[in-house]
Amino acid sequence: MNKHGLGMVIGCLLPLALLFVLPKFGVSINTTIIIAVGLMLSCHLFMGRAHKKKDSQE
């Protein structure tokens, strides 16, 4: 798996996993959703940065 694929797996599966795991530890569902959405947004922003850097190098 290349670096991009690994980043996609981490960026997509980690927030989704948190949606199921955090409530088991007593975190409220509202807080869990805010954390998951924030992580998804930040992962997509960082992935976009990586694409721009890669495109500008070519």
N, C-alpha and C positions, 0 to 999 in steps of 0.2 A: 504494500500500500504506500502510495506516495505521500508527501507532506500535506498536499491539499486534501486528499481523501481522509487522512487522519484528522485534520482540522475540522472537516465537515462532520465526521463522526462525533468528535468531542463536542463541537458547537451545537449539534442537534440532539444528541442523545443525553448529554449531561443535564440540560434544562428539563427535558422530558422526564428523565429519571427523578429529578428533584420534585416534580409534581406528585410523584407517588411516594417518595421516601420521606420528605420533610413532614407531612402530616402524621406519619407514624411516630415521629419524635415529638409531637405535641405542638408543632408550628401551625398557626391558623392557616386556613386555605387562602384567605385574602393575601396574607404575607407571602405565602408560597407562590401564588400566581404572579405577584409583583416581582419577586426574585427571578422566577423563570422567564418572564417577559423581558426583564432587564438584561439577563444573561443572553437571551436569544438576540436581542437588539445589539448588544455590544459585540457578540461574536460575528454577526453579519457585518457590522461596521469595520471590524478588524480584518475580516476576510476581504472586504472591498478594498481596503488599503493595500493588502498584499497583491491583489490583482493589478492595481494601478502601478505599483512598483515593478511588477513583472512585465507589464506592457511597455513601460517607459525604458526598460533595459534592452528590449529587442530592437 
